[in-house]
Amino acid sequence: MTSKMISIREEVYRNLKKLKGANESFSEVIERLLASQKKEPLKYFNMAKNLPSEILDEFEDTVFEGKKKDALGSNKRFSELWGD
């Protein structure tokens, strides 16, 4: 398994440390947090409870992909403005 070093603010580190279980690595904490976000959008839509699971899954996947593209675009723009 390869690893990468990242820089995070002290406050973020403290928050991650609070979320970390006794036998859990920081990578596992981050994976758990990312996984929990994938299926969250629909919990706010009561009207979605009657839709077939295939439609709900497709909607959630679309929302997740949109978030990912937005994050990648933000990272690219940040690098263009202030990167190497």
MOKALIN-V376181 format. One record per residue. N is the residue number from 1. PHI is phi in degrees with one decimal (NA if undefined). PSI is psi in degrees with one decimal (999 if undefined). Layout:
((N/PHI/PSI) (N/PHI/PSI))
This chain:
((1/NA/129.9) (2/-88.8/161.7) (3/-136.4/158.3) (4/-128.6/143.5) (5/-93.7/133.7) (6/-126.6/156.7) (7/-105.7/132.4) (8/-134.1/154.4) (9/-66.6/153.5) (10/-56.1/-41.2) (11/-61.7/-41.4) (12/-65.0/-42.5) (13/-59.1/-45.8) (14/-62.4/-40.5) (15/-65.6/-42.5) (16/-63.0/-40.4) (17/-62.1/-37.5) (18/-65.8/-33.2) (19/-81.9/-16.7) (20/-74.4/130.4) (21/-75.5/166.8) (22/-58.2/-40.2) (23/-110.2/29.4) (24/-114.1/137.0) (25/-83.4/165.7) (26/-63.6/-36.1) (27/-60.3/-41.2) (28/-66.9/-37.0) (29/-61.3/-48.3) (30/-63.2/-43.6) (31/-59.1/-43.7) (32/-62.7/-43.4) (33/-65.6/-41.3) (34/-66.1/-41.4) (35/-64.9/-37.3) (36/-68.8/-25.6) (37/-77.4/-23.8) (38/-61.4/-38.6) (39/-107.5/19.1) (40/-88.5/-25.2) (41/-54.9/-36.7) (42/-78.7/-12.5) (43/-64.6/-16.4) (44/-92.6/-3.3) (45/-114.9/97.5) (46/-63.3/-30.6) (47/-65.2/-20.2) (48/-78.6/-12.1) (49/-64.9/-21.1) (50/-96.9/0.3) (51/-81.6/151.2) (52/-62.0/148.9) (53/-60.8/-30.8) (54/-63.2/-41.1) (55/-69.3/-41.6) (56/-62.2/-43.5) (57/-62.3/-42.9) (58/-64.3/-41.9) (59/-62.2/-47.5) (60/-62.1/-41.5) (61/-62.5/-40.1) (62/-64.3/-43.7) (63/-62.8/-44.8) (64/-61.6/-44.5) (65/-63.5/-38.5) (66/-62.6/-41.6) (67/-62.6/-42.0) (68/-65.6/-44.2) (69/-63.7/-39.8) (70/-63.1/-42.9) (71/-64.5/-42.2) (72/-64.7/-40.6) (73/-64.7/-39.6) (74/-64.7/-43.0) (75/-62.6/-41.1) (76/-64.1/-45.3) (77/-63.5/-41.3) (78/-59.8/-44.6) (79/-63.8/-38.5) (80/-63.6/-39.8) (81/-82.0/-43.1) (82/-128.5/5.6) (83/-79.0/-170.5) (84/-60.5/999))
